[in-house]
Amino acid sequence: MTESPIIPKEKLSNEDYIALYLSPISGDAISQTNPTVRIENTQPTTTAFYGLMFREDIASSFVSLDEIYRECSEEGWDGYNSKPLMKEAYLLANKLLHNLPPFFPAPEIIAEPEGGIGFEWYKEKGYSLILSIRNEQNLIYAGTFGDASEVSGTERYGESLPELILFLLKRLYPSK
């Protein structure tokens, strides 16, 4: 995964600056409108978001992701033999939230005992999509779309959300 360039604050556009998200894990502020913009070692504030660039459920997902990562970063976080969440999984999960089209609902975010992070969309009984994020390149997915339709597999994650994952989300939420 390539690092975003560090941009001096005075060179940020207003659009970039008001859309900064402060990651308590890295201490960097990352632009939501242009993920290649990053300000290193931003001082923590009482709020993680600058501006109103996200729907409330997506903004809450970023906060949930950070909380889950902090709470589950030690071995045995579940009281058993769980592995600590992988930083690569956290970074990819953060990237996925950045790339999630705004017309889809925010996923429920869960920690997985093998060190990954799960995203779950549940529409109704028999209709759901689960993504498992375990490293910086692959998404493992499983979906059910009614009584007779199930899919599962692995997709590589590049710079944007894989087309198959978008297709599955559209299948789960066809009016979107």
Secondary structure, DSSP 8 states (H G I E B T S, - for coil): -----B--GGG--HHHHHTEEE-TTT--EEESS-TT-EETT----S-SBSSS-S-HHHHHHHHHHHHHHHHT-STTTTSSS-----HHHHHHHHHHHHHS-TTS---EEEE-TTS-EEEEEEEETTEEEEEEE-SSSEEEEEEEESTT-EEEEEEE--SS--HHHHHHHHHHSTT-
